[in-house]
Amino acid sequence: MIHAVRATPANVADSTVLPDLLHGNETRVWGDQAYRGQRVVIREHAPRALDFTNRRYRHRGVVDEVERAKNRTKSKVRAKVEHPIGVIKRVFGFAKVRYRGLKKNAHHLLVACALANLFIARRHLLRCGVA
């Protein structure tokens, strides 16, 4: 399920909007190498969250196989995040932006994320009798 969405121009790095995506009740923060130096930001905005971002596994040409295996495990967990993105792209057709300008595209993205949440939870909602 998607709980936070932030649309930015293409020239803004993902790690700069991290404080806007954290709500403070997280227990774990999973991130790729782009979020590697964000430990202080995670600690400020989500004090109870454990930092599960990928670590550097190569230092001066020497590969640390233990750290590489840990990164691989973290990446497998993070891969589950890609399912809602696939729903947004394939089911709701948000593979390309439709409008010029950030405001309209951000609105379209927010609606697509809300619909993706409903699409993912549809079996649970139908089982519970919510219609």
Residue frames as a rotation matrix with the C-alpha (Angstrom) as fourth column:
MET 1
0.579 0.815 0.000 0.00
0.815 -0.579 0.000 0.00
0.000 0.000 -1.000 0.00
ILE 2
-0.356 -0.633 0.687 1.16
0.610 -0.715 -0.343 3.50
0.708 0.297 0.640 -0.80
HIS 3
0.319 0.498 -0.806 1.01
0.941 -0.269 0.207 5.88
-0.113 -0.825 -0.554 2.17
ALA 4
0.286 -0.249 -0.925 2.94
0.093 -0.954 0.286 8.92
-0.954 -0.168 -0.250 0.91
VAL 5
0.350 -0.134 0.927 3.33
0.935 0.109 -0.338 10.44
-0.056 0.985 0.163 -2.54
ARG 6
0.317 -0.296 -0.901 5.46
0.044 -0.944 0.326 13.37
-0.948 -0.143 -0.286 -3.61
ALA 7
0.652 -0.076 0.755 5.83
0.757 0.116 -0.642 14.57
-0.039 0.990 0.134 -7.19
THR 8
0.294 -0.650 -0.701 8.97
0.052 -0.721 0.691 16.52
-0.954 -0.240 -0.178 -8.05
PRO 9
0.714 -0.165 -0.680 10.66
-0.694 -0.294 -0.657 17.74
-0.091 0.941 -0.325 -11.21
ALA 10
0.914 -0.334 -0.230 13.10
0.218 0.882 -0.418 15.33
0.343 0.331 0.879 -12.82
ASN 11
0.097 -0.958 0.269 16.13
-0.004 -0.271 -0.963 17.30
0.995 0.093 -0.030 -11.64
VAL 12
0.187 0.017 0.982 15.34
-0.950 -0.252 0.185 16.73
0.251 -0.968 -0.031 -7.92
ALA 13
-0.670 -0.527 -0.523 17.02
-0.370 0.848 -0.380 13.72
0.643 -0.061 -0.763 -6.31
ASP 14
0.217 0.794 -0.569 14.86
0.150 0.549 0.823 11.18
0.965 -0.263 0.000 -4.47
SER 15
-0.212 -0.376 -0.902 16.84
0.894 0.297 -0.335 11.54
0.394 -0.878 0.273 -1.27
THR 16
-0.943 -0.163 0.292 16.01
0.069 -0.949 -0.308 15.26
0.327 -0.270 0.906 -0.94
VAL 17
-0.196 0.946 0.257 12.29
-0.683 -0.320 0.657 14.57
0.704 -0.046 0.709 -0.46
LEU 18
-0.485 -0.059 -0.873 12.80
0.338 0.908 -0.249 11.84
0.807 -0.416 -0.420 2.14
PRO 19
-0.983 0.128 -0.132 11.61
0.087 -0.309 -0.947 14.01
-0.162 -0.943 0.292 5.08
ASP 20
-0.457 0.865 -0.209 8.29
-0.888 -0.456 0.054 14.59
-0.049 0.211 0.976 3.28
LEU 21
-0.071 0.411 -0.909 7.74
-0.494 0.777 0.390 10.85
0.867 0.477 0.148 2.84
LEU 22
-0.696 -0.216 -0.685 8.31
0.431 0.637 -0.639 9.87
0.574 -0.740 -0.350 6.48
HIS 23
0.208 0.863 0.461 5.35
-0.089 -0.453 0.887 10.27
0.974 -0.225 -0.017 8.83
GLY 24
-0.233 -0.435 0.870 7.13
-0.849 -0.345 -0.400 9.34
0.474 -0.832 -0.289 12.06
ASN 25
0.429 0.483 0.764 5.45
-0.801 0.594 0.074 6.03
-0.418 -0.644 0.641 12.88
GLU 26
0.547 -0.280 -0.789 7.72
-0.515 0.631 -0.581 3.89
0.660 0.724 0.201 10.69
THR 27
0.822 -0.337 0.459 9.51
-0.244 0.519 0.819 0.98
-0.514 -0.785 0.345 12.28
ARG 28
-0.033 -0.841 0.540 11.82
0.585 0.422 0.692 0.36
-0.810 0.339 0.478 9.30
VAL 29
0.600 0.107 -0.793 13.04
-0.508 -0.715 -0.481 2.43
-0.618 0.691 -0.374 6.39
TRP 30
0.222 -0.467 0.856 14.15
0.624 0.743 0.243 0.49
-0.749 0.480 0.456 3.30
GLY 31
0.783 0.021 -0.621 16.13
-0.366 -0.793 -0.487 2.34
-0.503 0.609 -0.614 0.66
ASP 32
0.787 -0.548 0.283 18.59
0.589 0.533 -0.607 1.81
0.182 0.645 0.742 -2.13
GLN 33
-0.134 -0.977 -0.168 22.04
0.991 -0.132 -0.025 3.38
0.002 -0.170 0.985 -2.47
ALA 34
-0.184 0.109 0.977 20.52
0.356 -0.919 0.170 6.83
0.916 0.379 0.130 -3.09
TYR 35
0.716 0.541 0.441 19.40
-0.231 -0.412 0.881 6.97
0.658 -0.733 -0.170 0.56
ARG 36
0.299 -0.659 -0.690 22.72
0.675 0.657 -0.336 5.74
0.675 -0.365 0.641 1.98
GLY 37
-0.716 -0.695 0.060 23.80
0.475 -0.549 -0.688 9.04
0.511 -0.464 0.723 3.59
GLN 38
-0.216 0.761 0.612 20.38
-0.318 -0.648 0.692 9.87
0.923 -0.046 0.382 5.05
ARG 39
-0.317 0.060 -0.947 20.74
0.697 0.691 -0.190 8.25
0.643 -0.720 -0.260 8.48
VAL 40
-0.935 -0.059 -0.349 20.43
0.295 -0.674 -0.677 11.60
-0.195 -0.736 0.648 10.33
VAL 41
-0.666 0.739 -0.102 17.29
-0.681 -0.546 0.488 12.56
0.305 0.395 0.867 8.37
ILE 42
-0.108 0.614 -0.782 15.70
0.039 0.789 0.613 9.19
0.993 0.035 -0.109 9.12
ARG 43
-0.547 -0.172 -0.819 16.56
0.779 0.255 -0.574 9.52
0.307 -0.952 -0.006 12.82
GLU 44
-0.981 0.167 -0.100 15.02
-0.120 -0.924 -0.362 13.05
-0.153 -0.343 0.927 12.97
HIS 45
-0.464 0.846 -0.263 11.76
-0.853 -0.347 0.389 12.30
0.238 0.405 0.883 11.18
ALA 46
0.601 0.600 -0.528 11.22
-0.383 0.796 0.469 8.68
0.701 -0.080 0.708 12.23
PRO 47
-0.010 -0.736 0.677 13.01
-0.971 -0.154 -0.182 8.20
0.239 -0.659 -0.713 15.57
ARG 48
0.230 0.148 0.962 11.80
-0.601 0.799 0.021 4.62
-0.765 -0.583 0.273 16.10
ALA 49
0.945 0.193 -0.263 12.66
-0.324 0.462 -0.826 3.48
-0.038 0.866 0.499 12.58
LEU 50
0.246 -0.871 0.426 15.57
0.183 0.474 0.862 1.18
-0.952 -0.134 0.275 11.84
ASP 51
0.297 -0.243 -0.923 17.67
-0.826 -0.550 -0.121 2.13
-0.479 0.799 -0.364 8.82
PHE 52
0.252 -0.147 0.957 17.70
0.261 0.962 0.079 -0.72
-0.932 0.230 0.281 6.28
THR 53
0.815 -0.048 -0.577 19.29
-0.529 -0.469 -0.707 1.14
-0.237 0.882 -0.408 3.39
ASN 54
0.846 -0.534 0.007 21.93
0.462 0.724 -0.512 -0.57
0.268 0.436 0.859 1.27
ARG 55
0.651 -0.724 -0.230 25.50
-0.157 -0.424 0.892 -0.13
-0.743 -0.545 -0.389 2.44
ARG 56
0.452 -0.615 -0.646 28.63
-0.870 -0.145 -0.471 0.16
0.197 0.775 -0.601 0.35
TYR 57
0.914 -0.077 0.399 30.05
-0.064 0.942 0.329 -3.33
-0.401 -0.326 0.856 -0.13
ARG 58
0.526 -0.778 0.342 33.18
0.762 0.252 -0.597 -2.42
0.378 0.575 0.726 -2.08
HIS 59
0.932 -0.300 -0.202 35.99
-0.128 -0.795 0.593 -0.53
-0.339 -0.527 -0.780 -0.37
ARG 60
0.156 -0.927 -0.342 39.22
-0.830 -0.311 0.463 0.21
-0.536 0.211 -0.817 -2.25
GLY 61
-0.166 -0.185 -0.969 38.61
-0.887 0.458 0.065 -2.59
0.432 0.869 -0.240 -4.71
VAL 62
-0.985 -0.152 -0.085 37.95
-0.093 0.873 -0.479 -5.22
0.146 -0.464 -0.874 -2.03
VAL 63
-0.175 0.978 -0.112 34.46
-0.500 0.009 0.866 -6.75
0.848 0.207 0.488 -2.08
ASP 64
-0.810 0.044 0.585 32.90
-0.548 0.300 -0.781 -7.61
-0.210 -0.953 -0.219 1.27
GLU 65
-0.745 0.501 -0.440 30.73
-0.022 0.641 0.767 -10.63
0.666 0.581 -0.467 0.44
VAL 66
-0.590 0.549 -0.592 28.83
0.798 0.285 -0.531 -10.51
-0.123 -0.786 -0.606 3.76
GLU 67
-0.507 0.379 -0.774 27.75
-0.044 -0.909 -0.415 -6.90
-0.861 -0.176 0.478 3.18
ARG 68
-0.800 0.196 -0.568 26.90
-0.593 -0.112 0.797 -7.73
0.093 0.974 0.206 -0.43
ALA 69
-0.717 0.559 -0.416 24.64
0.469 0.829 0.306 -10.60
0.516 0.025 -0.856 0.73
LYS 70
-0.487 0.541 -0.686 22.94
0.628 -0.330 -0.705 -8.27
-0.608 -0.774 -0.179 3.23
ASN 71
-0.630 0.219 -0.745 22.30
-0.491 -0.856 0.164 -5.75
-0.602 0.469 0.646 0.45
ARG 72
-0.853 0.314 -0.416 20.83
-0.226 0.495 0.839 -8.49
0.469 0.810 -0.351 -1.71
THR 73
-0.575 0.659 -0.485 18.42
0.814 0.522 -0.256 -9.48
0.085 -0.542 -0.836 1.07
LYS 74
-0.446 0.384 -0.808 17.39
0.213 -0.831 -0.513 -5.85
-0.869 -0.401 0.289 1.56
SER 75
-0.782 0.111 -0.613 16.82
-0.592 -0.440 0.675 -5.50
-0.195 0.891 0.410 -2.18
LYS 76
-0.810 0.522 -0.268 14.52
0.336 0.787 0.517 -8.53
0.481 0.328 -0.813 -2.19
VAL 77
-0.334 0.699 -0.632 12.35
0.821 -0.114 -0.559 -6.92
-0.463 -0.706 -0.536 0.47
ARG 78
-0.462 0.098 -0.881 12.37
-0.173 -0.985 -0.019 -3.59
-0.870 0.144 0.472 -1.37
ALA 79
-0.997 0.050 -0.065 11.29
-0.053 0.206 0.977 -5.30
0.063 0.977 -0.203 -4.59
LYS 80
-0.419 0.902 -0.103 7.78
0.896 0.393 -0.206 -5.69
-0.145 -0.179 -0.973 -3.16
VAL 81
-0.205 0.293 -0.934 7.41
0.126 -0.939 -0.322 -1.92
-0.971 -0.183 0.156 -3.50
GLU 82
-0.901 -0.239 -0.362 7.56
-0.305 -0.243 0.921 -2.33
-0.308 0.940 0.146 -7.25
HIS 83
-0.653 0.706 0.274 4.15
0.748 0.658 0.090 -4.08
-0.116 0.264 -0.957 -7.37
PRO 84
0.276 0.796 -0.539 2.07
0.573 -0.587 -0.572 -0.91
-0.772 -0.151 -0.618 -6.82
ILE 85
-0.272 -0.434 -0.859 4.26
-0.444 -0.735 0.512 0.87
-0.854 0.521 0.008 -9.38
GLY 86
-0.983 -0.058 0.174 3.44
0.108 0.587 0.803 -1.86
-0.148 0.808 -0.570 -11.89
VAL 87
-0.176 0.984 0.017 -0.27
0.913 0.169 -0.371 -1.46
-0.368 -0.049 -0.928 -11.16
ILE 88
0.226 0.224 -0.948 -0.02
0.070 -0.974 -0.214 2.30
-0.972 -0.018 -0.235 -11.69
LYS 89
-0.569 -0.557 -0.605 1.82
-0.539 -0.303 0.786 1.84
-0.621 0.773 -0.128 -14.99
ARG 90
-0.998 0.063 -0.003 0.00
0.042 0.693 0.720 -1.12
0.048 0.718 -0.694 -16.50
VAL 91
-0.377 0.923 -0.082 -3.54
0.908 0.351 -0.229 -0.98
-0.182 -0.161 -0.970 -15.10
PHE 92
0.478 0.611 -0.631 -4.00
0.559 -0.766 -0.317 2.78
-0.677 -0.201 -0.708 -14.96
GLY 93
0.549 -0.215 0.808 -1.68
0.806 -0.118 -0.580 3.74
0.220 0.969 0.108 -17.83
PHE 94
0.964 -0.238 -0.117 0.58
-0.177 -0.907 0.382 6.16
-0.197 -0.348 -0.917 -15.95
ALA 95
0.453 -0.841 0.296 3.73
0.835 0.517 0.191 5.15
-0.314 0.161 0.936 -17.84
LYS 96
-0.579 -0.577 0.575 4.18
0.729 -0.682 0.050 8.62
0.364 0.448 0.816 -19.33
VAL 97
-0.548 0.391 -0.740 3.08
0.344 -0.701 -0.625 12.02
-0.763 -0.597 0.250 -18.13
ARG 98
0.010 0.693 0.721 0.16
0.992 0.085 -0.095 13.51
-0.127 0.716 -0.686 -20.00
TYR 99
0.896 0.432 0.105 0.44
0.435 -0.900 -0.006 17.19
0.092 0.051 -0.994 -19.20
ARG 100
-0.160 -0.897 0.413 3.06
0.469 -0.437 -0.768 19.92
0.869 0.071 0.490 -19.19
GLY 101
-0.102 0.070 0.992 3.61
-0.676 -0.736 -0.017 21.20
0.729 -0.673 0.122 -15.71
LEU 102
-0.887 -0.405 -0.224 4.03
-0.107 0.650 -0.753 19.59
0.450 -0.643 -0.619 -12.35
LYS 103
-0.653 0.645 0.398 0.65
-0.670 -0.246 -0.701 20.45
-0.354 -0.724 0.592 -10.81
LYS 104
0.345 0.834 -0.430 -1.56
-0.938 0.327 -0.117 18.50
0.043 0.444 0.895 -13.23
ASN 105
0.011 -0.420 -0.907 0.82
-0.347 0.849 -0.398 15.55
0.938 0.319 -0.136 -13.37
ALA 106
-0.924 -0.319 0.213 1.04
-0.285 0.199 -0.938 15.48
0.256 -0.927 -0.275 -9.55
HIS 107
-0.218 0.928 0.301 -2.76
-0.886 -0.059 -0.459 15.41
-0.409 -0.367 0.836 -9.33
HIS 108
0.454 0.339 -0.824 -2.91
-0.749 0.646 -0.147 12.58
0.482 0.684 0.548 -11.88
LEU 109
-0.457 -0.726 -0.515 -0.25
-0.224 0.654 -0.723 10.68
0.861 -0.215 -0.461 -9.90
LEU 110
-0.819 0.192 0.541 -2.15
-0.557 -0.040 -0.829 11.10
-0.137 -0.981 0.139 -6.60
VAL 111
0.254 0.966 -0.055 -5.35
-0.933 0.229 -0.277 9.77
-0.255 0.122 0.959 -8.14
ALA 112
0.305 -0.212 -0.928 -3.47
-0.528 0.773 -0.350 6.85
0.792 0.597 0.124 -9.73
CYS 113
-0.778 -0.627 -0.045 -1.89
-0.278 0.407 -0.870 5.97
0.564 -0.664 -0.491 -6.35
ALA 114
-0.475 0.691 0.545 -5.26
-0.768 -0.022 -0.640 6.05
-0.430 -0.722 0.541 -4.60
LEU 115
0.543 0.686 -0.484 -6.75
-0.837 0.483 -0.256 3.80
0.058 0.545 0.837 -7.28
ALA 116
-0.119 -0.670 -0.733 -3.75
-0.413 0.704 -0.577 1.47
0.903 0.234 -0.360 -7.06
ASN 117
-0.863 -0.142 0.485 -4.33
-0.505 0.200 -0.840 1.12
0.023 -0.969 -0.244 -3.31
LEU 118
0.077 0.966 0.246 -7.96
-0.839 0.196 -0.508 0.20
-0.539 -0.167 0.826 -3.96
PHE 119
0.477 0.057 -0.877 -6.94
-0.731 0.580 -0.360 -2.20
0.488 0.812 0.319 -6.73
ILE 120
-0.537 -0.774 -0.337 -4.41
-0.388 0.581 -0.715 -3.95
0.749 -0.253 -0.612 -4.50
ALA 121
-0.910 0.195 0.365 -6.84
-0.327 0.204 -0.923 -4.18
-0.255 -0.959 -0.122 -1.56
ARG 122
-0.324 0.872 -0.368 -9.88
-0.875 -0.128 0.467 -5.16
0.360 0.473 0.804 -3.66
ARG 123
-0.220 0.236 -0.946 -9.97
0.048 0.972 0.231 -8.82
0.974 0.005 -0.226 -2.57
HIS 124
-0.837 -0.129 -0.531 -9.73
0.524 0.085 -0.847 -7.90
0.155 -0.988 -0.003 1.09
LEU 125
-0.829 0.554 -0.081 -12.41
-0.507 -0.804 -0.310 -5.21
-0.237 -0.216 0.947 0.72
LEU 126
-0.191 0.784 -0.591 -14.79
-0.731 0.288 0.618 -7.56
0.655 0.550 0.518 -1.10
ARG 127
-0.427 -0.036 -0.904 -14.23
0.360 0.910 -0.206 -10.30
0.829 -0.413 -0.376 1.47
CYS 128
-0.919 0.031 -0.393 -15.08
0.366 -0.309 -0.878 -7.89
-0.148 -0.951 0.273 4.30
GLY 129
-0.050 0.985 0.162 -18.27
0.991 0.069 -0.119 -6.77
-0.128 0.155 -0.980 2.57
VAL 130
-0.104 -0.037 -0.994 -17.21
0.137 -0.990 0.022 -3.18
-0.985 -0.134 0.108 1.99
ALA 131
-0.217 0.082 0.973 -18.63
0.953 0.232 0.194 -2.02
-0.210 0.969 -0.129 -1.33
